[in-house]
Amino acid sequence: MFKGGMPNMQQMMKQMQKMQEAMARVQEELANRTVMGDAGGGMVKVTVSGKQQVLKVEINAEVVNPAEKDLLEDMVLTATNQALGKAAALAEEEMKKVTGGVVPGLPGF
């Protein structure tokens, strides 16, 4: 139970508005941050933005061999998924800083 009855709804709404503004700012900042995934001992590298967009794919010339096309495709897939996973973790970490770990599961946030 709250001391003095109901909490101040206006104050709660202001706090929610501040949190939403902070979350929007973090989302903008994430667009400017990058993470990288790699596979094959660094032979394939994929760079992804904090907004989970693939920005760059680098393939070492030693890996390009028509006979090993399937292996190359697997390494690109692995590196891409690794980078996307890191980007998702980065976004979650940054949002938790704003929300105190409370809101990330709520719809609309």
Sequence and secondary structure as in RCSB ss.txt:
>XXXX:A:sequence
MFKGGMPNMQQMMKQMQKMQEAMARVQEELANRTVMGDAGGGMVKVTVSGKQQVLKVEINAEVVNPAEKDLLEDM
VLTATNQALGKAAALAEEEMKKVTGGVVPGLPGF
>XXXX:A:secstr
  TTSS  HHHHHHHHHHHHHHHHHHHHHHHT EEEEEETTTTEEEEEETTS EEEEEE GGG  GGGHHHHHHH
HHHHHHHHHHHHHHHHHHHHHHHHTTSSTTSTT 
